[in-house]
Amino acid sequence: GFAKAAWKVETFLGGPLLVELHSFGALRLQFRLPQDATFAELYHSCEAAFYHHGCRLPEFVLCTMDGSAVLPRDAKRPMNQAALRSVAEWQETLEDAAAGVGHQRVQLIVHDISGALVADLTMPGDTTASKCKAKLREITWRHEPGECMNLVLSDGTVWTGEVPSKVFEEPSPELRLTLVWSSAFQFFAVPIGSGAKIIAGKGVLRTAPERESHVARVGFEVSQKHGPCAGASKLMKLHTRGHPSGSTGIGKLSELLPGFEEDDAKEETSTSLHIFELGPEVVQLKINVTSDGNQVGGSYYTTVAPLHVSSCVLRSFLSYQFLPGAKWPRLAVFREKFCEVAFKELKTYLQENPHLEGFTLTH
């Protein structure tokens, strides 16, 4: 028990997850957390970081930098969720890195930004930056996604491909690199009482900009103590409940929701709002709402959702409406609640999956 506790303290001081924290006033802090840190531990660490920086933030929520998700204070769920990473998840494996053809070899000498030696490696001549990263990942015990790991050449450019051909002009091919890390998890601390607007997919603003033409905006208070705003409440009343028929359909906001021109972002509220934009194009979707322990199948709805959004934004948008009390609902394949989905844009995802019926929201 003591050894386990000591290990956890050590990893909290220098864990593999790099967190970058922002707030109003251009505040930017960084700290590390262990691989299995929970959302609650993330919040506690943020509070400690603020304290050590010499400031105390009032009651706040954490959201992604682009405003796509607001994080819960969940003591059981790990914060290392794929939907929250600011870059794609790392896929390279050490076995991939070990593969190489030919007899030519190259010496890779890697230092960190302070000048300390990280590794002195002999690699196949046809090695690539990604294979080198995979090898370094095992040496450094770091688990951030691949795009957070930057190998910088002596001329200041980032190495992304194969070993430069000029390296092999030397009798003993050698490539010197500097390893530079960037944050995998970037969050914005939003004071709940600031009245800030978290625009899903765009970021955090003190005041909302003018809305675009043919676009409606619906909002939800981040504290979730007072329910949805007027426009969001109106939207939720338009849901159709029951086993839906037909397929998903893309159309104009004015066609699928005639007369819906709400703008909750203009509301003057004492608490911060999470705002979602609908239009000009939207999509009609089937939604299955269930839980992991539900063996019956849950409830079914037909709703209208924004079209040009990521899976992270869509998950947040649906969660406020269908599972507002759940800590961290998952967006999954329709009627396949354990098959979580991830995509950069819903419209492209629908085009690539023409037979898609809708989505399941589960917790």
N, C-alpha and C positions, 0 to 999 in steps of 0.2 A: 504493500500500500504506500509506504513512504517513498520507495523508488519510483512508483508510477506518478506520485504527486510531484516529486522532484523533476521528473522528465517533462511533465506538463508545464511547470514553471519555466524550465529552460526553453521549451519550444515557444512559449508565449513571448519570451525575450528575443528570440531569433527564429521564429517559425518560417515555414516555406511559403505562406501566403502573404503577398505584399499588398497592403491596403493603402490607398491614397484618399485622404479625406479633405473635402472642400467645404467652404461655407461663405456666406456673404462677407464682404470686406476683403476679398482676395486671400482669405485664409486657406492654407494648404499644408497638411500634415501627412506624414507617412509613418506606418508602424507595421509590425509583422504579427501574424497569428498562426497557430498550429493548423495542420491540415484538417482536423475535425472540429474546429471552432464553431460554435453555434451562433445563431443570430443574436441571442442575448449576450454572449461573450463579445461579439462585435460591438454592440451598443456600449457595454461597460468599458471596452478598450477605447472607444471614441471619447467617452466621458473623461477617462484618465488622460488621454492625449490632450484634450482641451485644458484640463487642469494643469498639466505640466507645461503647457504653452502659456499659462498665466491668464486664462480666461475661462469663464463658466457660461456655457450656453444654456438658455432656458430650455424647458421641455421641447424636445425635437424629434423628428423622424428622419430616417436615412432613406435616400432614394438614389437610383442610378443617375449618372450624370446627364443622360438624355431624357430623364423623367419617365422612363418606360415602366418602372416598378418602384413601389414603396415597400420597404422591408419591415417585417414584423419583429416584435421582441419575443422570439420563440426560443425557449431554453432547451428544446429537444432537437430542433431541426438544424442541420449544419448549414452554414452560410455559403459553403462551396457548391453553389448551384450553377449548372451550366448556363441558365438563362441570365445570370448576373455578370458573367465575365464580359469585359469590355472588348475582348478579342476572341477568336475561335479557339476551341479547346485543342490542346496539344495532342497530336496523333502519332508522331514518330516513336518507334520503339528502339531499344538498344540492339535487338536482333537485326533490325533494318540497318542500323548504323554500322554494324560489324561486317555487313556484306560489302564486297568490293572485288573488282576484277583487275587483272593485270598485275605485273610485278613491280611497277613503279610505286615508290612510297614518297610521302611528304611529311615533314616535321611541322606540327602545329604547336606554336608556343603562345599560350593564352594568359594574359594578365587582366586583373580587374582594373577599374577606373582609378584606383589608388596606386597602381603599379605593382601590386603584389602578384606573384605567380599563382595562377589557378591550375594550370595543367601544362604538361609537356608531352604531347601525343605523337605517336607514329601512326599515320593513317594511310589507306590506299590512295594512290594518285588520282583516282576518279571520285574521291570523296566529295561530298557537297556540304553546304552550310548546315542543312537540316540534319545530316548524319553526324556532323561535328557537335551540333547542339544536343543531340540525343546522348552522345558520349559524355559531354560536360554535365548534363542533367544528372546522370548517375554519380558523377564525382562530387557535384556541389549539393546534391540532395535538395533540389529545387523543383517545384511542381507547377509553376506558373505556365500558362499557355505559351506556345512557341513564339508568338509575335511579341511577347514581353522580353524575349531573350535576343539581344542584339550583339552581333559580332562585327566589330568595327576594324577595317583595314588601316594600315599605316597612313594612307592618304586621307583618312577621315570619312570614307564612304562605308556604308553597311554592306557586309558580304552576304549575298543572297543566293548565289548559284554555285558553280564549280570552282575549283582552285584556278586562279588566274594563270594563263599559259606562260607568262613571263617568269613565274616561279620556277618552272622546270628548265629554264635556261641556265640556272646555277648548278654547279657540280653536286651540291647537297641541297635539294629543294627544301625551302623553309618558308613558312607563312606565319607572320606575327600578327596577333589579334588582340583587341581589347574587348572584354566582356562587359556589356552595359545592360542593366535590367531596367525595365519600365513596369509600372503597376498593372496587375491583372484585374484588381478590384478597385474601382473608382466610385466613390459615393459623395453625395452632397447632403450635408446636415441642414435640414430646413426647420427653423423654429416653428412650432405648431401655431403659436399666436401671432406670427408675423403677417399673416394674410397673403403670403407668397403664392404664386401660381406655378404648379408643376405641370408643364405642358408635355403630355406623353409623346415621346419620340423626339422632342426638341430641347428640353432642358428646364431649368428653374429660373424664374423671373420674379422680380418684386411686383411688377404689374404686368398684366397680359397685354400683348400688342393687339392692334385692330385685327379682327378676324377677316379671313379671305372671303371673297364672293362665293355664294352658294355653299357655305360651310356652316354647320351648327356645332356648338361646343357644349358638352355636358360635363358636370363636375361633381366630385364627391369629396367631402371633408376628410382630411387625412386622419383625424382623430376618430372618425366613424362613430361619434357620440350623438350626432344630430341628424343622421340619415343623409340621403342624397340631396343635391340641390334641386331647384324647381324643374329645370330642363331634364335632368337625369330621372327624376321621378316620373315625368311625363313619358319619357322613353320606355321606362320599365312597365308602364301600364299598357304599352303597345305590344308586349310579348304575346305570342299565341301559344297556349299550353296544350299538350297532347301529342300523340305520335304523329309527327309531320309526314306529309307526302310531298312528292316532287323533289327537285334537286336544288342545289345552291344557285342563286341568281345574282348577277352583278347588274347594277343600274345606277341611275342618278338619285341623289338624295330626294329631289323633288318628285321622283317617280315612286320610290319605295316608301317614303315617309312624306306624303303631300302635306305642305303647310308647316312642317317641322323646321323652325328657324330659331331655336332656343340658343341663348348665349350665356351660360352660367359663369363664364370667365369674367363677365362684367359685374357680377355680384360683389358688393362690398361686405366681406365677412371678416370676423375676428380670427378665424382659423384659416390655415393654408388649405388650398384646394388642389386636387389632382384632376386635371382637365384633359378630356379626350375630344378630338376633332372628328366630325362626321361629314364626309363630302369632299368635293363634289360627287365623287363616285363612292358608293357603299356596296355592301353585299348582304344578301339575306341568307342566314345560316341556320342549320339545325343544331341544337345544343342538347346534349345529354348530361344532366347534372346528377352526380352520384357520389359515393364514398368507397374507399377501398374495401370496406367490410360489407358493403351492400351486395347481396347475391341475387337480387331481383332485377336490377337494371336501372333504378333511379327514375328521375322525371325527365320529360322531354319538352323542349320549347322550340319555337321559331322566332328569331330575332334579327335585327339589322345591326351590322357592325361596320367599323371603318375598314377600308380595303387596303390602303397603302401603309400597312403597319407590320411590325415584326411580331413573332409569336409571343414575345415578352409583353408587348403592349396589349395584344389581344387577350392574353391571359389576365392581365390586370383589369382590363375593361369588363370582361365577363365576370371576374371574381367579385367586383363591387356589387354587381347586380344579382348574381345567383348564389354566391356563397360568401356574403359579407362577414360572417363570423369566423370563417376558416382562416388559419394562420398563413398557409401557403398552398393554395390549390394548384393542381397541375393541369396543364392543357395536353390532351391526349387524342389519339385517333378515335373517331366516332365509334362508340360501343366497344372500344379496346382500351380500357382505362389505365392499363399498365404500359401502354406504348406511347410514351411521351413524344411530342412533336417539337421541332425547332425549325424556324425559317426566318429569313431576313425580311421578306415581304409576302404578305398574304396573297396578293393578286398573282404573283409568279408561282407561288405554291399551288394555287388552284389550277393554274394553267398546266402545271407539271403533273397534277393529279386530277384529271377531268372527271373521274368517277367518285370523287370525294363527296360524302354525304353531309359532313359537318364535323363537329368536334365534341369530345367529352371533357367535362370539367369535374375533377375529382379531388378528394383530399383524404 
